[in-house]
Amino acid sequence: MRVTLNGQSRDVAKGLSLADVVAQLTDAPRGIAVALNAAVVPRGNWAATTLADDDRIEVLTAVQGG
């Protein structure tokens, strides 16, 4: 299955959840936001959100600074 992850096309296994993809990208426990097809997905819904072919995923990490 093909998805677009942070602007790059990637092949991923069918049936992966949003939580699975986030876990593959980072081990940061907090400070991450995820959008699926331009809609922010609350962290509590990541595990129940199954990806589909051609989904667009954006994973953003919060950065402190001023």
KEMAR-221464 format. One record per residue: x, y, z of N, C-alpha, C, O in turn; residue number from 1; residue in one letter; chain. Coordinates in Angstrom, 3 decimals. Example, Ala and Ser with C-alpha at 12.3 -4.5 7.8 and 13.67 -1.06 7.14 Angstrom:
// KEMAR-221464
(rec (13.190,-5.690,7.800),(12.300,-4.500,7.800),(13.200,-3.300,7.800),(14.236,-3.319,8.465),1,a,A)
(rec (12.850,-2.250,7.080),(13.670,-1.060,7.140),(12.900,0.030,7.870),(13.409,1.138,8.039),2,s,A)
//
This chain:
// KEMAR-221464
(rec (0.858,-1.163,0.000),(0.000,0.000,0.000),(0.905,1.227,0.000),(1.956,1.220,0.640),1,m,A)
(rec (0.515,2.258,-0.697),(1.317,3.478,-0.797),(0.623,4.634,-0.081),(-0.566,4.884,-0.277),2,r,A)
(rec (1.402,5.341,0.763),(0.924,6.541,1.447),(1.951,7.652,1.232),(3.086,7.393,0.831),3,v,A)
(rec (1.545,8.868,1.499),(2.475,9.991,1.465),(2.710,10.412,2.907),(1.775,10.783,3.617),4,t,A)
(rec (3.961,10.352,3.328),(4.326,10.634,4.709),(5.275,11.822,4.729),(6.394,11.739,4.224),5,l,A)
(rec (4.828,12.923,5.311),(5.619,14.164,5.349),(6.126,14.524,3.961),(7.282,14.912,3.795),6,n,A)
(rec (5.252,14.394,2.965),(5.579,14.796,1.605),(6.310,13.765,0.767),(6.564,14.006,-0.413),7,g,A)
(rec (6.658,12.616,1.348),(7.383,11.586,0.610),(6.519,10.343,0.464),(5.901,9.882,1.424),8,q,A)
(rec (6.484,9.814,-0.742),(5.712,8.604,-1.012),(6.434,7.405,-0.403),(7.647,7.253,-0.552),9,s,A)
(rec (5.670,6.557,0.287),(6.244,5.369,0.934),(5.321,4.180,0.781),(4.099,4.321,0.741),10,r,A)
(rec (5.921,3.013,0.696),(5.163,1.770,0.727),(5.099,1.297,2.174),(6.125,1.224,2.850),11,d,A)
(rec (3.905,0.979,2.648),(3.719,0.462,4.008),(2.835,-0.775,3.940),(2.110,-0.988,2.968),12,v,A)
(rec (2.908,-1.566,4.970),(2.092,-2.780,5.037),(0.617,-2.425,5.178),(0.257,-1.468,5.864),13,a,A)
(rec (-0.211,-3.194,4.531),(-1.653,-2.993,4.639),(-2.101,-3.278,6.069),(-1.598,-4.197,6.715),14,k,A)
(rec (-3.049,-2.484,6.556),(-3.598,-2.703,7.894),(-2.878,-1.970,9.011),(-3.254,-2.109,10.175),15,g,A)
(rec (-1.843,-1.184,8.684),(-1.156,-0.422,9.723),(-2.063,0.676,10.261),(-2.894,1.231,9.543),16,l,A)
(rec (-1.880,0.973,11.541),(-2.610,2.086,12.141),(-1.725,3.324,12.121),(-0.523,3.243,11.871),17,s,A)
(rec (-2.329,4.446,12.382),(-1.576,5.690,12.492),(-0.546,5.581,13.617),(0.565,6.096,13.489),18,l,A)
(rec (-0.902,4.923,14.706),(0.030,4.728,15.821),(1.244,3.916,15.379),(2.361,4.206,15.808),19,a,A)
(rec (1.051,2.902,14.530),(2.159,2.086,14.033),(3.150,2.939,13.246),(4.361,2.824,13.433),20,d,A)
(rec (2.633,3.791,12.371),(3.496,4.631,11.545),(4.250,5.636,12.409),(5.444,5.853,12.204),21,v,A)
(rec (3.573,6.243,13.363),(4.227,7.208,14.250),(5.334,6.517,15.049),(6.413,7.084,15.219),22,v,A)
(rec (5.086,5.318,15.534),(6.086,4.574,16.302),(7.311,4.242,15.447),(8.427,4.190,15.963),23,a,A)
(rec (7.113,4.021,14.158),(8.234,3.736,13.270),(9.081,4.982,13.025),(10.279,4.875,12.765),24,q,A)
(rec (8.468,6.158,13.106),(9.171,7.407,12.817),(9.922,7.986,14.006),(11.003,8.552,13.847),25,l,A)
(rec (9.356,7.845,15.184),(9.933,8.526,16.341),(9.669,7.739,17.615),(8.710,6.973,17.713),26,t,A)
(rec (10.546,7.950,18.586),(10.316,7.350,19.903),(9.963,8.427,20.922),(9.941,8.169,22.126),27,d,A)
(rec (9.686,9.636,20.434),(9.300,10.739,21.320),(7.946,10.432,21.963),(6.976,10.172,21.251),28,a,A)
(rec (7.863,10.457,23.291),(6.610,10.142,23.957),(5.580,11.266,23.911),(4.382,11.015,24.047),29,p,A)
(rec (6.042,12.516,23.718),(5.129,13.654,23.702),(5.610,14.678,22.691),(6.701,14.559,22.135),30,r,A)
(rec (4.781,15.684,22.462),(5.185,16.771,21.594),(5.016,16.491,20.113),(5.673,17.116,19.281),31,g,A)
(rec (4.131,15.548,19.777),(3.909,15.176,18.381),(2.442,15.391,18.037),(1.550,15.063,18.820),32,i,A)
(rec (2.210,15.946,16.861),(0.856,16.075,16.326),(0.824,15.358,14.986),(1.817,15.343,14.259),33,a,A)
(rec (-0.321,14.765,14.661),(-0.453,14.024,13.412),(-1.713,14.468,12.685),(-2.786,14.590,13.276),34,v,A)
(rec (-1.555,14.708,11.386),(-2.693,15.028,10.528),(-2.818,13.934,9.479),(-1.817,13.490,8.916),35,a,A)
(rec (-4.019,13.510,9.225),(-4.310,12.498,8.214),(-5.250,13.134,7.198),(-6.368,13.528,7.531),36,l,A)
(rec (-4.788,13.231,5.965),(-5.573,13.861,4.898),(-6.042,15.261,5.307),(-7.199,15.632,5.108),37,n,A)
(rec (-5.106,16.025,5.886),(-5.295,17.429,6.269),(-6.184,17.645,7.492),(-6.578,18.779,7.766),38,a,A)
(rec (-6.506,16.595,8.226),(-7.299,16.724,9.456),(-6.484,16.186,10.635),(-5.992,15.058,10.596),39,a,A)
(rec (-6.347,17.002,11.678),(-5.606,16.564,12.863),(-6.347,15.407,13.527),(-7.565,15.444,13.702),40,v,A)
(rec (-5.576,14.373,13.895),(-6.150,13.200,14.559),(-5.718,13.234,16.026),(-4.518,13.232,16.303),41,v,A)
(rec (-6.658,13.263,16.971),(-6.285,13.252,18.386),(-5.484,11.993,18.730),(-5.753,10.909,18.213),42,p,A)
(rec (-4.512,12.155,19.598),(-3.627,11.048,19.988),(-4.418,9.808,20.424),(-4.013,8.684,20.128),43,r,A)
(rec (-5.509,9.999,21.102),(-6.315,8.869,21.568),(-6.942,8.056,20.443),(-7.411,6.941,20.675),44,g,A)
(rec (-6.957,8.595,19.237),(-7.533,7.885,18.089),(-6.498,7.249,17.173),(-6.870,6.564,16.221),45,n,A)
(rec (-5.223,7.453,17.429),(-4.182,6.944,16.536),(-4.253,5.438,16.349),(-4.196,4.951,15.220),46,w,A)
(rec (-4.377,4.696,17.441),(-4.361,3.225,17.350),(-5.578,2.683,16.603),(-5.498,1.630,15.971),47,a,A)
(rec (-6.688,3.385,16.670),(-7.920,2.919,16.022),(-8.069,3.433,14.589),(-9.023,3.081,13.895),48,a,A)
(rec (-7.121,4.269,14.150),(-7.192,4.844,12.807),(-6.346,4.004,11.857),(-5.117,4.070,11.884),49,t,A)
(rec (-7.009,3.219,11.020),(-6.324,2.361,10.052),(-6.069,3.148,8.774),(-6.938,3.875,8.291),50,t,A)
(rec (-4.875,2.991,8.239),(-4.501,3.714,7.031),(-5.052,3.039,5.789),(-5.280,1.829,5.767),51,l,A)
(rec (-5.261,3.845,4.751),(-5.750,3.363,3.467),(-4.787,3.811,2.372),(-3.997,4.734,2.567),52,a,A)
(rec (-4.861,3.154,1.232),(-4.025,3.498,0.099),(-4.221,4.971,-0.270),(-5.347,5.468,-0.293),53,d,A)
(rec (-3.134,5.651,-0.553),(-3.120,7.067,-0.952),(-3.399,8.051,0.182),(-3.615,9.232,-0.088),54,d,A)
(rec (-3.402,7.606,1.445),(-3.546,8.541,2.562),(-2.346,9.481,2.606),(-1.235,9.108,2.228),55,d,A)
(rec (-2.584,10.704,3.073),(-1.541,11.698,3.260),(-1.380,11.934,4.758),(-2.319,12.362,5.429),56,r,A)
(rec (-0.195,11.658,5.277),(0.081,11.752,6.711),(1.159,12.800,6.937),(2.184,12.805,6.255),57,i,A)
(rec (0.924,13.683,7.894),(1.923,14.663,8.302),(2.177,14.461,9.784),(1.246,14.532,10.586),58,e,A)
(rec (3.429,14.210,10.161),(3.825,14.058,11.559),(4.681,15.260,11.906),(5.722,15.497,11.292),59,v,A)
(rec (4.231,16.019,12.901),(4.917,17.245,13.304),(5.395,17.137,14.722),(4.679,16.634,15.588),60,l,A)
(rec (6.607,17.608,14.973),(7.177,17.609,16.317),(7.235,19.037,16.818),(7.724,19.929,16.125),61,t,A)
(rec (6.741,19.249,18.011),(6.772,20.585,18.621),(8.212,20.937,19.008),(8.963,20.089,19.491),62,a,A)
(rec (8.573,22.179,18.791),(9.908,22.657,19.135),(9.757,23.886,20.014),(8.992,24.800,19.705),63,v,A)
(rec (10.503,23.893,21.120),(10.463,25.055,22.013),(11.461,26.093,21.536),(12.470,25.776,20.907),64,q,A)
(rec (11.161,27.294,21.841),(12.089,28.375,21.479),(11.372,29.694,21.516),(10.178,29.771,21.809),65,g,A)
(rec (12.099,30.700,21.224),(11.464,32.010,21.278),(12.003,32.949,20.284),(11.560,34.095,20.214),66,g,A)
//
